[in-house]
Amino acid sequence: QVQLVESGGGLVQAGGSLRLSCAASERTFYHMGWFRQAPGKEREFVAAITWSGGSTNYADSAKGRFTISREYAKNTVYLQMNSLKPEDTAVYYCAAARTMPRLTTTPDSWGQGTQVTVSS
């Protein structure tokens, strides 16, 4: 299985921006995505991108504010987060799967997570 390592989390004020990165251990044809888990809540889907980068999908909470992209040369997927809100505070996880349905249900690989905290 591909190994995933996230980075880029931190503390930001409401209205600010962060860019998360997810580095894969190898060049992969996996579809990639981001999930998040806030304290006391279930892990939820945020965004996904196909292995080719040709198609993306977003949760309603992310539409218009977050952008997922991938850079093949660096085996890296990004999540650009703008107009951040306190309710975006969570641990953000990168995930990978061989099919899109599997990505949004039971991914093949998970990263260790990176904390994002948005202050009001």
Secondary structure as UniProt FT lines:
FT   STRAND          4..7
FT   STRAND          10..13
FT   TURN            14..15
FT   STRAND          18..24
FT   STRAND          31..37
FT   TURN            39..40
FT   STRAND          44..49
FT   TURN            51..52
FT   STRAND          56..58
FT   TURN            60..65
FT   STRAND          66..71
FT   HELIX           72..74
FT   STRAND          76..81
FT   HELIX           86..88
FT   STRAND          90..97
FT   HELIX           100..103
FT   TURN            104..105
FT   STRAND          109..110
FT   STRAND          114..119
//
